[in-house]
Amino acid sequence: MSRIGKLPIAVPAGVDVTIDGRTVSVKGPKGTLTHTVVAPIEIAKGEDGVLNVTRPNDERQSKALHGLSRTLVANMITGVTQGYVKKLEISGVGYRVLAKGSNLEFSLGYSHPILVEAPEGITFKVESPTRFSVEGIDKQKVGEVAANIRKLRKPDPYKAKGVKYEGEVIRRKVGKAGK
């Protein structure tokens, strides 16, 4: 069995899990998330508010989807209870971020400012002109929005200028050796 897939998923108090065929809906204090489980995998409610994920056979595909399905449902439960946050930093002279309502406006050394609109379910918090965070209940969406913002100006390996995740270590390269 999949080591991750066979672990039961604990459902905390205040979280309501509804299983309707292949669709799993999780409702908690921060919102509601829905996920459709892939064909061979089954999810069932057990005793004591626990969810069990099972697979019908030991085929390679089933084994892979077993752990994936369990983790996706566990991430949904974590999302509706605690939420997810990705913190980003901007480094470089003149590089900064401004909050414009629910959107962000970046000055990243281009000839024009870049406006990033917040997708549904995502909020931005600007802590300072060089630090901000992406928050939401869907782990996939939070990571995707953060990655798209980082892609606007990836960290430069020579001067480490650009948008990077908090705590991310940029491998620096040495410049040209002068005579």
C-alpha positions as CSV (number, residue, x, y, z in Angstrom):
1,M,0.0,0.0,0.0
2,S,0.9,3.6,-0.4
3,R,2.4,4.8,2.9
4,I,0.8,8.2,2.5
5,G,-2.5,6.9,1.1
6,K,-3.2,4.4,3.9
7,L,-3.0,7.1,6.6
8,P,-6.4,8.2,7.8
9,I,-7.4,11.8,7.5
10,A,-8.5,13.4,10.7
11,V,-11.5,15.8,10.4
12,P,-11.3,18.5,13.0
13,A,-14.3,20.0,14.8
14,G,-16.0,22.7,12.8
15,V,-15.2,21.1,9.5
16,D,-18.0,19.4,7.5
17,V,-17.1,16.8,4.9
18,T,-19.7,15.7,2.3
19,I,-19.0,12.8,0.0
20,D,-21.4,12.6,-3.0
21,G,-20.2,9.8,-5.4
22,R,-16.8,10.9,-6.6
23,T,-17.1,14.5,-5.3
24,V,-15.7,15.5,-1.9
25,S,-16.8,18.9,-0.4
26,V,-15.1,20.3,2.6
27,K,-16.7,23.2,4.4
28,G,-14.9,25.0,7.3
29,P,-14.6,28.4,9.0
30,K,-12.6,29.9,6.1
31,G,-14.7,28.7,3.2
32,T,-15.7,25.7,1.0
33,L,-13.6,23.6,-1.3
34,T,-14.7,20.8,-3.7
35,H,-12.6,18.1,-5.4
36,T,-13.5,15.2,-7.7
37,V,-11.6,12.0,-6.8
38,V,-10.1,10.1,-9.8
39,A,-11.8,6.9,-10.9
40,P,-10.2,3.9,-9.1
41,I,-9.8,5.7,-5.7
42,E,-12.6,5.5,-3.1
43,I,-13.1,7.8,-0.1
44,A,-15.3,6.8,2.8
45,K,-16.2,8.3,6.2
46,G,-15.0,6.2,9.1
47,E,-15.8,6.2,12.7
48,D,-14.6,9.1,15.0
49,G,-14.7,11.7,12.2
50,V,-12.0,10.1,10.1
51,L,-11.8,9.8,6.3
52,N,-10.3,6.6,4.7
53,V,-8.9,6.6,1.2
54,T,-8.7,3.1,-0.5
55,R,-7.8,1.7,-3.8
56,P,-9.2,-1.4,-5.5
57,N,-5.9,-3.0,-6.7
58,D,-2.1,-2.7,-6.7
59,E,-1.7,-1.4,-10.2
60,R,1.0,1.3,-10.7
61,Q,-1.6,3.9,-11.6
62,S,-3.8,3.1,-8.6
63,K,-0.8,3.3,-6.2
64,A,0.2,6.7,-7.6
65,L,-3.3,8.1,-7.4
66,H,-3.9,6.7,-3.8
67,G,-1.3,8.9,-2.1
68,L,-2.2,11.9,-4.3
69,S,-5.9,11.7,-3.6
70,R,-5.3,11.4,0.2
71,T,-3.0,14.4,0.2
72,L,-5.3,16.6,-1.9
73,V,-8.2,16.0,0.5
74,A,-6.0,16.6,3.5
75,N,-4.8,19.9,2.0
76,M,-8.4,20.9,1.5
77,I,-9.1,20.3,5.2
78,T,-6.0,22.3,6.2
79,G,-7.0,25.1,3.8
80,V,-10.5,25.6,5.2
81,T,-9.2,25.6,8.8
82,Q,-5.9,27.4,8.6
83,G,-5.4,28.6,5.1
84,Y,-2.2,28.9,3.1
85,V,0.3,31.7,2.8
86,K,3.2,32.3,0.5
87,K,5.5,35.2,1.4
88,L,7.5,36.9,-1.2
89,E,10.3,39.5,-1.1
90,I,11.5,42.0,-3.7
91,S,15.1,43.1,-3.9
92,G,16.7,45.6,-6.2
93,V,17.0,49.4,-6.5
94,G,13.6,50.9,-7.3
95,Y,11.8,47.6,-7.2
96,R,8.6,47.8,-5.1
97,V,5.0,46.7,-4.7
98,L,1.9,48.8,-4.0
99,A,-1.6,47.7,-2.9
100,K,-4.3,49.1,-5.3
101,G,-7.5,47.9,-3.7
102,S,-7.4,44.1,-3.9
103,N,-4.8,44.1,-6.6
104,L,-1.0,44.7,-6.6
105,E,1.0,47.1,-8.7
106,F,4.7,46.3,-9.2
107,S,7.6,48.5,-10.2
108,L,10.2,46.0,-11.4
109,G,12.5,48.0,-13.6
110,Y,10.3,47.9,-16.7
111,S,9.2,51.0,-18.5
112,H,5.6,50.5,-17.1
113,P,4.1,49.3,-13.8
114,I,2.7,45.8,-13.8
115,L,-0.8,45.3,-12.3
116,V,-1.7,41.9,-10.9
117,E,-5.3,41.2,-10.2
118,A,-6.3,38.9,-7.3
119,P,-8.1,35.8,-8.6
120,E,-11.2,34.6,-6.8
121,G,-10.3,33.1,-3.4
122,I,-6.9,34.9,-3.2
123,T,-6.0,37.9,-1.1
124,F,-2.8,39.9,-1.1
125,K,-1.2,41.6,1.9
126,V,1.5,44.2,1.5
127,E,3.7,44.4,4.6
128,S,6.2,46.9,3.2
129,P,7.2,48.1,-0.3
130,T,9.5,45.1,-0.6
131,R,7.5,42.4,1.2
132,F,4.1,40.9,0.5
133,S,2.1,37.7,0.9
134,V,-0.4,35.7,-1.1
135,E,-3.1,34.1,1.0
136,G,-6.0,31.7,0.3
137,I,-7.6,28.4,1.2
138,D,-6.6,26.5,-2.0
139,K,-3.0,25.4,-1.8
140,Q,-2.7,24.9,-5.6
141,K,-4.1,28.3,-6.4
142,V,-1.9,30.1,-3.8
143,G,1.3,28.5,-5.1
144,E,0.3,29.1,-8.7
145,V,-0.4,32.9,-8.2
146,A,2.9,33.2,-6.2
147,A,4.8,31.5,-8.9
148,N,3.3,33.7,-11.6
149,I,4.2,36.8,-9.6
150,R,7.8,35.5,-9.2
151,K,7.9,34.9,-12.9
152,L,7.4,38.7,-13.5
153,R,11.1,39.3,-12.6
154,K,12.9,36.1,-11.6
155,P,15.9,36.7,-9.3
156,D,19.0,37.5,-11.2
157,P,21.9,35.1,-10.5
158,Y,24.5,37.9,-10.6
159,K,23.0,40.6,-8.4
160,A,20.1,38.6,-6.8
161,K,17.6,41.3,-7.9
162,G,14.0,40.4,-8.5
163,V,11.0,38.7,-6.8
164,K,11.8,35.7,-4.7
165,Y,10.1,33.6,-2.0
166,E,10.9,34.4,1.6
167,G,13.9,32.4,2.7
168,E,14.8,31.3,-0.9
169,V,18.5,31.1,-1.4
170,I,19.7,32.4,-4.8
171,R,22.8,30.8,-6.2
172,R,25.1,33.6,-7.0
173,K,27.4,33.6,-10.0
174,V,30.7,35.5,-10.2
175,G,30.9,38.2,-12.8
176,K,33.5,38.6,-15.6
177,A,37.0,38.7,-14.3
178,G,38.6,42.0,-15.2
179,K,42.2,42.4,-16.4
